[in-house]
Amino acid sequence: MHAAAPSLASELDAHLIAVWKAVGRVQRHDLSRTSASVLASLRDGGPQRITALAASEAIAQPTMTTLVGRLERDGLVTRESDPADARAVLVTLTPEGLTRLKRIREARAAAIEARLRELDPDERAALAAALPALEKLARGVAA
């Protein structure tokens, strides 16, 4: 009896997780992946409520409140009243938070670049050719 061949989705999932783990291990940062993801969400989407951040990270609101408190203590975000609803709080990325994100991205890019240098030119070309499809997957647009 032969096992079914893994699907493209299964293979892609396994390889993306492996790359993500390998790159994450290269340089330890003082931010968790969730913290960095929250900062990136604020960079990309502007100020957001804690409830929206918790939903986007798939974590409980009290957990996000604690995380935002640490990020605020470290000077990476600020919390202000939402002008549309004084009961709500908007979280905003600070210049220091943006700087920290840039450093993390540069370190990850350097780690990936080192791994890319280990590939032959055809393998690098194949990855480059796949980038438009990966972008569509990341945006959630059907190819």
KOLDREN-526789 format. One record per atom (N, C-alpha, C): residue number from 1; x, y, z. Coordinates in nm, 2 decimals, decimal comma, padded with zeros to 4 digits, always signed. Example, Ala and Ser with C-alpha at 12.3 -4.5 7.8 and 13.67 -1.06 7.14 Angstrom:
% KOLDREN-526789
  pos      c1      c2      c3
    1  +01,32  -00,57  +00,78
    1  +01,23  -00,45  +00,78
    1  +01,32  -00,33  +00,78
    2  +01,28  -00,22  +00,71
    2  +01,37  -00,11  +00,71
    2  +01,29  +00,00  +00,79
This chain:
% KOLDREN-526789
  pos      c1      c2      c3
    1  +00,08  -00,12  +00,00
    1  +00,00  +00,00  +00,00
    1  +00,09  +00,12  +00,00
    2  +00,06  +00,21  -00,09
    2  +00,14  +00,34  -00,10
    2  +00,07  +00,45  -00,04
    3  +00,14  +00,53  +00,03
    3  +00,08  +00,65  +00,09
    3  +00,06  +00,75  -00,03
    4  -00,05  +00,83  -00,01
    4  -00,08  +00,93  -00,11
    4  +00,03  +01,04  -00,12
    5  +00,06  +01,08  -00,24
    5  +00,16  +01,19  -00,25
    5  +00,11  +01,31  -00,18
    6  +00,20  +01,39  -00,12
    6  +00,16  +01,51  -00,05
    6  +00,10  +01,61  -00,15
    7  +00,00  +01,68  -00,11
    7  -00,05  +01,79  -00,20
    7  +00,04  +01,91  -00,21
    8  +00,02  +01,99  -00,31
    8  +00,10  +02,11  -00,33
    8  +00,08  +02,20  -00,20
    9  -00,04  +02,21  -00,15
    9  -00,07  +02,29  -00,04
    9  +00,00  +02,24  +00,09
   10  +00,00  +02,10  +00,10
   10  +00,07  +02,04  +00,22
   10  +00,22  +02,07  +00,21
   11  +00,28  +02,05  +00,09
   11  +00,42  +02,07  +00,07
   11  +00,46  +02,21  +00,09
   12  +00,38  +02,30  +00,04
   12  +00,41  +02,45  +00,05
   12  +00,41  +02,49  +00,20
   13  +00,30  +02,44  +00,27
   13  +00,29  +02,47  +00,41
   13  +00,41  +02,42  +00,49
   14  +00,45  +02,30  +00,46
   14  +00,57  +02,24  +00,54
   14  +00,69  +02,32  +00,51
   15  +00,72  +02,36  +00,38
   15  +00,84  +02,43  +00,35
   15  +00,84  +02,58  +00,40
   16  +00,72  +02,64  +00,39
   16  +00,71  +02,78  +00,45
   16  +00,74  +02,78  +00,60
   17  +00,68  +02,68  +00,67
   17  +00,71  +02,68  +00,81
   17  +00,86  +02,65  +00,84
   18  +00,92  +02,56  +00,76
   18  +01,06  +02,53  +00,79
   18  +01,15  +02,66  +00,76
   19  +01,12  +02,73  +00,65
   19  +01,19  +02,85  +00,62
   19  +01,17  +02,95  +00,73
   20  +01,05  +02,97  +00,77
   20  +01,01  +03,07  +00,88
   20  +01,09  +03,04  +01,00
   21  +01,09  +02,91  +01,04
   21  +01,16  +02,87  +01,16
   21  +01,31  +02,89  +01,15
   22  +01,37  +02,86  +01,03
   22  +01,51  +02,87  +01,01
   22  +01,55  +03,02  +01,02
   23  +01,48  +03,10  +00,96
   23  +01,51  +03,25  +00,95
   23  +01,49  +03,31  +01,09
   24  +01,39  +03,26  +01,16
   24  +01,36  +03,31  +01,30
   24  +01,47  +03,28  +01,40
   25  +01,54  +03,17  +01,37
   25  +01,64  +03,12  +01,46
   25  +01,78  +03,19  +01,44
   26  +01,79  +03,25  +01,32
   26  +01,92  +03,30  +01,29
   26  +01,97  +03,41  +01,38
   27  +01,88  +03,51  +01,41
   27  +01,91  +03,62  +01,50
   27  +01,80  +03,63  +01,60
   28  +01,83  +03,61  +01,72
   28  +01,73  +03,63  +01,82
   28  +01,71  +03,78  +01,85
   29  +01,58  +03,82  +01,86
   29  +01,55  +03,96  +01,88
   29  +01,48  +03,96  +02,02
   30  +01,47  +04,08  +02,07
   30  +01,40  +04,09  +02,20
   30  +01,25  +04,10  +02,18
   31  +01,20  +04,08  +02,06
   31  +01,06  +04,08  +02,03
   31  +01,01  +03,94  +01,99
   32  +00,90  +03,90  +02,04
   32  +00,84  +03,77  +01,99
   32  +00,79  +03,79  +01,85
   33  +00,76  +03,68  +01,79
   33  +00,70  +03,69  +01,65
   33  +00,57  +03,76  +01,66
   34  +00,49  +03,74  +01,76
   34  +00,36  +03,80  +01,77
   34  +00,38  +03,95  +01,79
   35  +00,47  +03,99  +01,87
   35  +00,50  +04,13  +01,89
   35  +00,54  +04,20  +01,76
   36  +00,63  +04,14  +01,69
   36  +00,67  +04,19  +01,56
   36  +00,56  +04,20  +01,46
   37  +00,47  +04,10  +01,47
   37  +00,35  +04,09  +01,38
   37  +00,26  +04,21  +01,41
   38  +00,24  +04,24  +01,54
   38  +00,15  +04,35  +01,58
   38  +00,21  +04,48  +01,53
   39  +00,34  +04,50  +01,55
   39  +00,41  +04,62  +01,50
   39  +00,39  +04,63  +01,35
   40  +00,41  +04,52  +01,28
   40  +00,39  +04,53  +01,13
   40  +00,25  +04,56  +01,09
   41  +00,15  +04,51  +01,17
   41  +00,01  +04,54  +01,14
   41  -00,02  +04,69  +01,16
   42  +00,04  +04,75  +01,26
   42  +00,03  +04,89  +01,29
   42  +00,10  +04,97  +01,18
   43  +00,21  +04,93  +01,13
   43  +00,28  +04,99  +01,03
   43  +00,20  +04,99  +00,90
   44  +00,14  +04,88  +00,87
   44  +00,07  +04,86  +00,74
   44  -00,07  +04,91  +00,75
   45  -00,14  +04,91  +00,86
   45  -00,28  +04,94  +00,87
   45  -00,31  +05,07  +00,95
   46  -00,20  +05,13  +01,00
   46  -00,22  +05,25  +01,09
   46  -00,28  +05,21  +01,22
   47  -00,31  +05,32  +01,30
   47  -00,36  +05,29  +01,44
   47  -00,48  +05,20  +01,44
   48  -00,48  +05,11  +01,54
   48  -00,59  +05,01  +01,55
   48  -00,63  +04,99  +01,69
   49  -00,75  +04,94  +01,71
   49  -00,80  +04,91  +01,84
   49  -00,74  +04,78  +01,89
   50  -00,73  +04,76  +02,01
   50  -00,68  +04,63  +02,07
   50  -00,76  +04,52  +02,02
   51  -00,89  +04,53  +02,02
   51  -00,98  +04,42  +01,97
   51  -00,94  +04,38  +01,83
   52  -00,92  +04,47  +01,74
   52  -00,88  +04,44  +01,60
   52  -00,75  +04,37  +01,60
   53  -00,65  +04,42  +01,68
   53  -00,52  +04,35  +01,68
   53  -00,53  +04,21  +01,73
   54  -00,61  +04,19  +01,84
   54  -00,63  +04,06  +01,90
   54  -00,69  +03,97  +01,79
   55  -00,79  +04,01  +01,72
   55  -00,85  +03,93  +01,62
   55  -00,75  +03,90  +01,50
   56  -00,67  +03,99  +01,46
   56  -00,58  +03,97  +01,35
   56  -00,47  +03,87  +01,39
   57  -00,44  +03,86  +01,52
   57  -00,34  +03,77  +01,57
   57  -00,40  +03,64  +01,62
   58  -00,53  +03,64  +01,63
   58  -00,60  +03,52  +01,68
   58  -00,56  +03,49  +01,82
   59  -00,56  +03,59  +01,90
   59  -00,53  +03,58  +02,05
   59  -00,64  +03,65  +02,12
   60  -00,66  +03,62  +02,25
   60  -00,76  +03,68  +02,33
   60  -00,73  +03,82  +02,36
   61  -00,83  +03,90  +02,38
   61  -00,81  +04,05  +02,40
   61  -00,73  +04,07  +02,52
   62  -00,75  +04,00  +02,64
   62  -00,66  +04,03  +02,75
   62  -00,51  +04,00  +02,72
   63  -00,49  +03,90  +02,64
   63  -00,35  +03,87  +02,60
   63  -00,29  +03,99  +02,52
   64  -00,37  +04,04  +02,43
   64  -00,33  +04,15  +02,35
   64  -00,31  +04,28  +02,43
   65  -00,39  +04,30  +02,53
   65  -00,38  +04,41  +02,62
   65  -00,25  +04,41  +02,69
   66  -00,21  +04,29  +02,74
   66  -00,08  +04,27  +02,81
   66  +00,03  +04,29  +02,71
   67  +00,02  +04,24  +02,59
   67  +00,13  +04,26  +02,49
   67  +00,15  +04,40  +02,46
   68  +00,04  +04,47  +02,43
   68  +00,04  +04,62  +02,40
   68  +00,10  +04,69  +02,52
   69  +00,07  +04,65  +02,64
   69  +00,13  +04,72  +02,75
   69  +00,29  +04,71  +02,75
   70  +00,34  +04,59  +02,72
   70  +00,48  +04,57  +02,71
   70  +00,54  +04,65  +02,60
   71  +00,47  +04,65  +02,48
   71  +00,52  +04,73  +02,37
   71  +00,52  +04,88  +02,40
   72  +00,42  +04,92  +02,47
   72  +00,42  +05,06  +02,52
   72  +00,53  +05,10  +02,61
   73  +00,55  +05,01  +02,71
   73  +00,66  +05,03  +02,81
   73  +00,79  +05,04  +02,74
   74  +00,81  +04,96  +02,63
   74  +00,94  +04,96  +02,56
   74  +00,95  +05,08  +02,46
   75  +00,84  +05,16  +02,45
   75  +00,84  +05,28  +02,36
   75  +00,82  +05,24  +02,22
   76  +00,76  +05,13  +02,19
   76  +00,74  +05,09  +02,05
   76  +00,60  +05,12  +02,00
   77  +00,50  +05,14  +02,09
   77  +00,37  +05,19  +02,05
   77  +00,32  +05,29  +02,16
   78  +00,22  +05,36  +02,12
   78  +00,15  +05,45  +02,21
   78  +00,00  +05,41  +02,21
   79  -00,07  +05,44  +02,32
   79  -00,21  +05,42  +02,33
   79  -00,28  +05,55  +02,35
   80  -00,38  +05,58  +02,27
   80  -00,46  +05,70  +02,29
   80  -00,61  +05,67  +02,27
   81  -00,69  +05,76  +02,32
   81  -00,83  +05,75  +02,31
   81  -00,87  +05,75  +02,16
   82  -00,97  +05,67  +02,12
   82  -01,02  +05,67  +01,99
   82  -01,11  +05,79  +01,97
   83  -01,08  +05,88  +01,88
   83  -01,16  +06,00  +01,86
   83  -01,31  +05,97  +01,83
   84  -01,33  +05,85  +01,77
   84  -01,46  +05,81  +01,73
   84  -01,54  +05,75  +01,84
   85  -01,47  +05,70  +01,95
   85  -01,53  +05,64  +02,06
   85  -01,44  +05,65  +02,18
   86  -01,47  +05,74  +02,27
   86  -01,38  +05,77  +02,38
   86  -01,36  +05,66  +02,48
   87  -01,45  +05,56  +02,47
   87  -01,43  +05,44  +02,55
   87  -01,32  +05,34  +02,50
   88  -01,29  +05,36  +02,37
   88  -01,19  +05,27  +02,31
   88  -01,06  +05,33  +02,30
   89  -00,96  +05,25  +02,28
   89  -00,82  +05,29  +02,27
   89  -00,76  +05,25  +02,13
   90  -00,69  +05,35  +02,07
   90  -00,62  +05,32  +01,95
   90  -00,47  +05,30  +01,98
   91  -00,41  +05,20  +01,92
   91  -00,27  +05,17  +01,94
   91  -00,20  +05,22  +01,82
   92  -00,09  +05,29  +01,83
   92  -00,01  +05,35  +01,72
   92  +00,13  +05,32  +01,73
   93  +00,19  +05,29  +01,62
   93  +00,34  +05,26  +01,61
   93  +00,42  +05,39  +01,63
   94  +00,52  +05,38  +01,71
   94  +00,61  +05,49  +01,74
   94  +00,73  +05,48  +01,64
   95  +00,80  +05,59  +01,62
   95  +00,93  +05,59  +01,54
   95  +01,02  +05,48  +01,58
   96  +01,04  +05,46  +01,72
   96  +01,12  +05,35  +01,77
   96  +01,07  +05,21  +01,73
   97  +00,94  +05,20  +01,73
   97  +00,88  +05,07  +01,68
   97  +00,91  +05,04  +01,54
   98  +00,90  +05,15  +01,46
   98  +00,93  +05,13  +01,31
   98  +01,08  +05,10  +01,29
   99  +01,16  +05,16  +01,37
   99  +01,31  +05,13  +01,36
   99  +01,34  +04,99  +01,39
  100  +01,27  +04,94  +01,50
  100  +01,29  +04,80  +01,54
  100  +01,24  +04,71  +01,44
  101  +01,13  +04,74  +01,38
  101  +01,08  +04,65  +01,27
  101  +01,18  +04,65  +01,15
  102  +01,23  +04,76  +01,12
  102  +01,33  +04,77  +01,00
  102  +01,45  +04,68  +01,04
  103  +01,50  +04,69  +01,16
  103  +01,62  +04,60  +01,20
  103  +01,59  +04,46  +01,19
  104  +01,47  +04,42  +01,23
  104  +01,43  +04,28  +01,22
  104  +01,42  +04,23  +01,08
  105  +01,36  +04,31  +01,00
  105  +01,34  +04,28  +00,85
  105  +01,48  +04,27  +00,79
  106  +01,57  +04,36  +00,82
  106  +01,70  +04,36  +00,76
  106  +01,78  +04,23  +00,80
  107  +01,76  +04,19  +00,93
  107  +01,83  +04,07  +00,97
  107  +01,77  +03,94  +00,91
  108  +01,64  +03,94  +00,89
  108  +01,57  +03,83  +00,82
  108  +01,62  +03,82  +00,67
  109  +01,62  +03,94  +00,61
  109  +01,66  +03,94  +00,47
  109  +01,81  +03,90  +00,45
  110  +01,89  +03,93  +00,55
  110  +02,03  +03,89  +00,54
  110  +02,04  +03,74  +00,56
  111  +01,96  +03,68  +00,65
  111  +01,96  +03,54  +00,67
  111  +01,91  +03,46  +00,54
  112  +01,80  +03,52  +00,48
  112  +01,75  +03,46  +00,36
  112  +01,85  +03,47  +00,25
  113  +01,92  +03,58  +00,24
  113  +02,02  +03,60  +00,13
  113  +02,13  +03,50  +00,15
  114  +02,17  +03,48  +00,27
  114  +02,28  +03,38  +00,29
  114  +02,23  +03,24  +00,24
  115  +02,11  +03,20  +00,27
  115  +02,06  +03,07  +00,22
  115  +02,04  +03,07  +00,07
  116  +02,00  +03,18  +00,01
  116  +01,99  +03,19  -00,13
  116  +02,12  +03,17  -00,21
  117  +02,23  +03,22  -00,14
  117  +02,36  +03,20  -00,20
  117  +02,40  +03,05  -00,21
  118  +02,34  +02,97  -00,13
  118  +02,37  +02,82  -00,14
  118  +02,30  +02,75  -00,25
  119  +02,20  +02,82  -00,32
  119  +02,13  +02,76  -00,43
  119  +02,20  +02,79  -00,56
  120  +02,17  +02,70  -00,66
  120  +02,23  +02,72  -00,79
  120  +02,15  +02,83  -00,86
  121  +02,20  +02,88  -00,97
  121  +02,12  +02,99  -01,04
  121  +01,98  +02,94  -01,09
  122  +01,97  +02,82  -01,13
  122  +01,84  +02,77  -01,17
  122  +01,74  +02,77  -01,06
  123  +01,78  +02,73  -00,94
  123  +01,70  +02,73  -00,82
  123  +01,66  +02,87  -00,78
  124  +01,75  +02,96  -00,79
  124  +01,72  +03,10  -00,75
  124  +01,62  +03,16  -00,86
  125  +01,64  +03,12  -00,98
  125  +01,55  +03,17  -01,09
  125  +01,41  +03,11  -01,07
  126  +01,40  +02,99  -01,02
  126  +01,27  +02,93  -01,00
  126  +01,20  +03,00  -00,88
  127  +01,27  +03,03  -00,78
  127  +01,21  +03,11  -00,67
  127  +01,17  +03,25  -00,71
  128  +01,25  +03,31  -00,79
  128  +01,21  +03,44  -00,84
  128  +01,08  +03,43  -00,93
  129  +01,07  +03,33  -01,01
  129  +00,95  +03,31  -01,09
  129  +00,83  +03,29  -01,01
  130  +00,85  +03,23  -00,89
  130  +00,73  +03,20  -00,81
  130  +00,68  +03,32  -00,73
  131  +00,76  +03,42  -00,72
  131  +00,72  +03,54  -00,63
  131  +00,59  +03,60  -00,67
  132  +00,55  +03,62  -00,79
  132  +00,42  +03,67  -00,82
  132  +00,30  +03,58  -00,77
  133  +00,32  +03,45  -00,78
  133  +00,22  +03,36  -00,73
  133  +00,21  +03,36  -00,58
  134  +00,33  +03,37  -00,51
  134  +00,33  +03,38  -00,37
  134  +00,27  +03,51  -00,32
  135  +00,29  +03,62  -00,39
  135  +00,23  +03,75  -00,36
  135  +00,07  +03,73  -00,36
  136  +00,02  +03,67  -00,47
  136  -00,12  +03,65  -00,48
  136  -00,17  +03,56  -00,36
  137  -00,10  +03,46  -00,32
  137  -00,14  +03,38  -00,21
  137  -00,14  +03,46  -00,08
  138  -00,04  +03,54  -00,06
  138  -00,03  +03,63  +00,06
  138  -00,15  +03,73  +00,07
  139  -00,19  +03,78  -00,05
  139  -00,30  +03,87  -00,05
  139  -00,44  +03,80  -00,04
  140  -00,44  +03,67  -00,06
  140  -00,56  +03,60  -00,06
  140  -00,64  +03,61  -00,19
  141  -00,57  +03,64  -00,30
  141  -00,63  +03,65  -00,43
  141  -00,60  +03,52  -00,51
  142  -00,71  +03,46  -00,56
  142  -00,69  +03,34  -00,64
  142  -00,61  +03,36  -00,76
  143  -00,52  +03,27  -00,78
  143  -00,42  +03,28  -00,90
  143  -00,49  +03,26  -01,03
